[in-house]
Amino acid sequence: MATMKIKKGDMVKVIAGKDKDKEGKVIAVNTKNNTVLVEGINMVTKHAKPSMANQQGGIIHQEGPVDISNVMYLHKGTATRVGFKMDGDKKSTFRKENRRSDRLIEERRQNS
């Protein structure tokens, strides 16, 4: 199985589906199903019964999962593919610019 190139906290752009061309921040990543939850994207309606946690119950609007193949990483406002090159150590590269980026790896380490 390939590694997930999109992590929690990344800004992504939806490239397919009903929310095409919308952008948002990744809330959660599900590696088992290869899906992500993106803030404000693929909103679904859920009907909840009253419970101890939700006293009132009612209709709840929340984000639904989006397949990982339908989102693209945003770098400087542009959707771009992210890859990795091994030159002694693991460095990320942006396919559109075809250059290495040490900063992206450091940013992701700090956000995790």
C-alpha positions, 0 to 999 in steps of 0.5 A: 500500500502506498503512503498517504501524501495528504495529512491532517491539517493540510489545505486541499482542493476537491478535483472531482464530485459535487464539491469540485473546485472547493478548498478546505482544511483536512480534519481527519484521514482514514487510511483503512478506507483511503478517505479524508474529511475536509472542513465544509466539504461533502456536508451530510445530514444526520438524524440523531435520537436524543441521548445522554451526549445529545439531550435534544437530538434532531438534525445534525449537519457534518462533513462526510468522507471524500475519497483521497483520489478526489482531493489534491494538495494546495501549495501556494494556492495552486493544486499540485501533486506531492511526491517523495525522492530518496537522496540519502534522506526522504525529501518531498517534491512538488511535481508541478515545480519539480523541485525539492522542498525541505520546508514542507516536511518540517511544516508537517512535522511541526503540525503533527 
